[in-house]
Amino acid sequence: MGAQISQTLESLARETDPEARSLLVRKVTAEYVRRISHTPTHLERNLFSALVMDLYDHISLSVRRDIITLLAQTAYITTELAEKLSQEADEHVIPLFEHSPLLSVEKLIAASRQRNEEVLKAIARRTEVPECLVDALMARAFVGVVEELVRNIGADFSQQAMTFCSIVGQSSPRLQALIAERCLKDQTFHDSILHSLADGCPFVPMSIVKASEEGSLDEVAFGVGGKAKMKPANDLSDGPVNREEATLQINLGELTYDELLQALLRAERKDDILWLLSDRPGLSTKAMEHLLSTEGNRTLLRILVEQDVSMKTFEALMKWRVEHFRFLQRNVYREVEQFRQGLRQKHSA
């Protein structure tokens, strides 16, 4: 292995403090994954995987989440480690189920029967989703999962799945738009729709039937504007990273909490701002919305002081708070002064 990884491993071997050991495991994992100049040998892959397996149950949950994000897209770990990571809670395994090349179709089908909707959406976004897996995902009847499958050119629909998709689409203009867009991009998919029509299938939405006959699928596809092209829920602004990757970069010191909050405020991404503010303290987004709309609550100030948010960013957040949560403008000055005092107390401690 590389010299930097070897040095980290030596530090890891000497470390006895559980928290410090967790951080070193995260560091060595990041160094292992991001060495683009050297493909790990079979022996290195097995040694690294064995190391993580051995320490995994003794490291913190937040570090486990980061390790899953780091290892989600690599093929240079053992199947045993990938399956170990996949046993974590639904909210932590989304990137693994979306990307990992080491999870078998059988494992993915089993997950599609047991996991929550967000994990099923992640599986539906995989580069390749064979018919048997599409059928298993469809069986849970989540509309959001059906939408992800229709968006995904790599998802292969059986005739049974196509029929179910048509049934769901009858009451969903957004899904009708996605079906029309998929027909325009994927001739095989469109042929399946036409085959269903030829067989007298009564479930194909009338908008798709009419558009296929008149050659106006583009009008159905783009008639609802951006609704048919909604980004996945874990996208961040227009940047190259999602929420899991952003969290990882903060934890590795490659991105600061303040920088990310600034970027989200500039882009006015309300859902992502609420996610970022609520993620670290472990609050729900509903609870964070309540904090943002409440006067004189010191919890929000404490969270932002702990995360080393700058005065500039805090003032921008206060402006955003006024615009989106009917927070009174006259209270902003008081909040800014209280935050300034909180920063001074932290830095003088």
N, C-alpha and C positions, 0 to 999 in steps of 0.2 A: 504494500500500500504506500501512498504518498507520504512524504516526510511530515507534513502537517497533521495528517490523520494519525500517524504513529505517535507524534508528540501528545495529541489529545488522548489517545489510548493509554499512554503512560500516566498521564494525569488522572484518567479515570480509574486506573488500577490502584493508585495511591489514595484516592478520595474516599472518605468514610461518611461524610455528611450527606444524608439522603437528598436534600434539596440541591446541593451542589452537584451531586452525581447525576440527578435528573437533567440539569442544564448541560452537563458534559455529554450525556447521551444524545441530547438534541443537537449539540454542536458537531459531534462526530458523524451523526446521521446526515446533517447538512453538507459537511465536507465530503462525505462518501458519494452522495447523490450528485453534487454539483461539480465533480471532477470531470469535465467534458473532454479533457485531453487524454484520458486513459480509461479504457473499458475494463472493469474489474474481471479478473480471472475467475474460473469456477471455484477455486479454493478461496479467493478473497470474498466472493459472494457468500459462500457457506460460512466462513469465519465471521463475517459481519452479521449475517442473519442469526447465527448462534449467539453472538454477543447481545443483540437486541432481545432475542427470545429469553435469554438468561436474566436480563435486568428488567424486562418489561413490567412485570407485576410489582416492581419496587419503585417505579418512577411515578411522578405526579400525573394527574389526569390531563392538565393543560399541555404537558410535554408529550403525552401520548397522542393528543390531538395533532400537535405539530408534526410528530413522527409519521402519522398516517398521511398528512398532507404532503410531506416530503417524499414518501415512498409510494404514493398512489399511482404514479405513472411509470415507475421503473420496472423493468424486467429483471434487474440485477439483484434480486433477493430470492429466497426460496419460497416455494408454494406454501410450506408450513408457516412461514412468517406472515405471508399475505393473509392466510386463513385466520391466523391469530389476531391480526389487526381487524379483520372483518367482524370479529365477535364483540367489538365495542358498541356502545349505544348508537342508536340511529343518527342522532345529531352530529356524531363525530366521524361517521364512515362514508359520508356522501361522496367526497372526492375519490375514495378507494373504489366504490361500486361504479362510479362513472368511468374511471380510467384504467384500473389495474388489468394488465394482460394476464395475470396469474390466477384470476378467479375463473373457474370453469363454468360452462353453461349450466351444469347441474347445480353448482353453488348459487348461481344467479337466479335460477328458477326457484330454488328453495327460499332464497331471500325475498323474491317477489311475492311469496305466499305468507310471509311473516312480518316483513318490515313495513314502516310507515310510508305515507305517500311521497315524502321528499326523497327517500331512498329509491323508491320505484321510479320517480322522475329521473334520478341520476342514472339508473340502469337504462332507462329509455333513451338517454342521450349518448350512450356508448357508440363508438364508431361502427360497430356491427352488432345488430340485434336480430338473430335468426327467428324464423317463424315460431318455433316452439317457445321461445322466450317472450315474443310478442303476445302469443296466446295466454301465457301465464300472467303477464302484466295486465292484459285486458280483463282477465277474469276478476280482478279486484275492483273494476268498474269506477276508477277515479278519473274524472273528466280531464284533470290536469295531466295525468299520465298519458291518456289518449292523445292529447294535444302535442305532448313532447314526441310521441312515436310518429305522429303524422309529420311533424317538422323534420324528423330525422331521416334523411335519404338512405341511411344505412339500416333502417328497420324494415324487415321483410314481412309483409302482411299475407297471412293465409286468407282463403275465401271467408272462413268463419270470422276472422278478425276484421276483415273488410265489412262484413255485414254488421257486426257490433259497432264499428266506427260510424257506419251510416245511420244506425239507430240513434246513437248519442248525438250525431250531428244535426238531426232533425230539429232539436230544440236549442241549438247553439250556433248563432250567426258567426261567432269567432271560429269555431271548428269548421264550419262550412267554408270560411275564407281560407283556412289552412289546408283543407282538402283540395280546394281549387288550385291553390298555389303549388301543392305537391303534384297535382295532375300536370301542371305546366312544366315542372322540373323533371318528372319521373314518368316516362311513357309506360313502364310496366305497371305502375300504380294506377295510371289512367286507364290502361287496358282492363285491369281488374274491375274498375268501376263500370266500364262499358260492358264487360262480361256479365256483371250483376244485373245491369239494365236489360240486356238481351235475354236473360233467364227470367225476366219478369219480377225481379226483387222489388218489393213494395217499400223498402226502407230508405233507399237513396234519397237524400233531401232534394226537394223540387228545384231549388236554386241550382244544384249541380246538374240535375237532369236537363233543365232548360239551357244552362250555359254550355253543356256538352253538345247539345243539338244545334245551338246557335253559334258556337265557337267564341263564346264570350266569357270564358273562365277567368280571364284577367280582370274583368269587372267585378266578379265575385271575390277574387283573391285580394284585390287592393281597394275594394269599395269601403272597407272599414278602416282604412289607413293603417296606423301603427298597431292596431289591436291584434292583427294576425302575426305581427313580428315582435311581440313582446319578448324582452330579454328574460333569461332564467332568473329566478328570484335571488340568486347569490352573485349576480353581476355587480360590480362596483363602478359607478359612473361610466365613462367610456374608456377606462384604463384597461391594461392587459391582465389584471389580476382579479380573482374573485375574493369572496370574504375569507375563505380559509387561507388562501395565499397571503392576503393582506395581514391577517392575524399572525401568520408565521413570520412575515418580514418584520413586523413590530417586535416579536419575541426574539428574533435573531439580531435586532439592532440595525437592520437594513432600511427601515422606514420608521419614522416616529409617529406616535399617536396624533400628535399635533399636526403633522404634515398631512396625514390622511383625513383628519377632520376638516382641515382647511380646504382640501380638494373636494370633499363631498359637499361642503357648504357652497363653494363656488359653482358646483354643478347642480345644486339644489335637489339632491337625491334624498328625499324625505325618508324613504324606507331604509336606505343604507345609513343615514345619519342616526336614525332611531336604533338600528342594529348596533352600530359602533358604540353609542352611548350606553346601551343596556348590556352589551356583551361582557365587559370586564367585571362589573359588579354582580352579574348573574341575575339581572332583572328581566321581566318580560317587557315587550315593547309597549304594552298597555300601561304598565307601571311607569315607564319612562315618559310616555305621553302625559300622564298625570303630573309627573314632576315638572315637566316643561310648561304646563299650564297653571301651576300653582305658585302663588306669591309667597315669598319668605321661606321657602323650603331649603334648608342648608345641605340636603343630601346631594343635589346636583353639583353644588359648589365643591363639596368634599371630593366627589368622584373626579372632577376636572382638575382640581389641585393635585390629587394623587397621580394623575396621568401627565403632569407637567405641561398642561395646555398653556399657551402663551396668552398674554393680554390681548394681542391682536386677534387671535382666533376666538377667544372668549367674547370679545365685543361683536365679532361677526356672528357668533352663535346667538347672542342676545338679540341682534337685529333680526335674524332668521326666526327666533322664538316669537318676536312681536308679530311678524308677518304670518306665521303659520299656526300659532296657538292663542291668538288674541291676548297675548301677554301685554300688560299696559306699559306704554312707552315711558311713563313717568317713573316706573320702578326700575328701569334699566340702570340709571346712574347708581342707585343704591346697590344693585347686584354687582356692578363693576367694581365699586369700592370695596365691597365685602370680599370679592374674589382677589383683589389686589392685596388686601390684608392677609388673606389665607396664603397667598404665595410668599409674602414676606415672612410669615411665621414658619413656613416650611423650610425656607432657605436659611433662616437664622437659627433653626433648631440644631 
